[in-house]
């Protein structure tokens, strides 16, 4: 517990990206807007109709997503009154997190698979669960994880292998 507490105290000092991610996305409507954007919704009125969200809340959340670089706002040349919202590369990088949250909700919330089902375009079969992978592509589990300060990392190829297996993650 002591080692984990030291790491958590260090996280408050600004060395952890989780608070920054939560500042950008840690709110229900932001995730719902992002889901709609992943499904091809681009205009304010479409978001409002799709989500049944109050105009002021939608405006606020879209502005926040634009401010954080997750979506880009483009005034349409053919009609300057119309605006298009598009996912940026930064926003597209949130897809695995969105899928992981959806899969978690299916397992622990709804208890049933969601509809529509996200499928691989090549063979139109459902995607697999989001997994943690090691640097070499191995799927790893919770008990195979360990927090390390960045300065303690070994260069690739010089990583220490424990004789007794992976070190446990400290638990509270």
ABEGO torsion letter per residue (X at the ends): XAAAAAAAAAAAAGABAAAAAAAAAABAAAAAAAAAAAAGBABAAAAAAAAGBBAAAAAAAAAAAAAAGABBBBBBAABAABBBBBBBAAAAAAAAAAAAAAAAAAAABAGBBBOBBBBBAAAGBBBBBBBBBBAAGBBBBAAABBBBBAAABBBBGABBBBAAEBBBBBBX
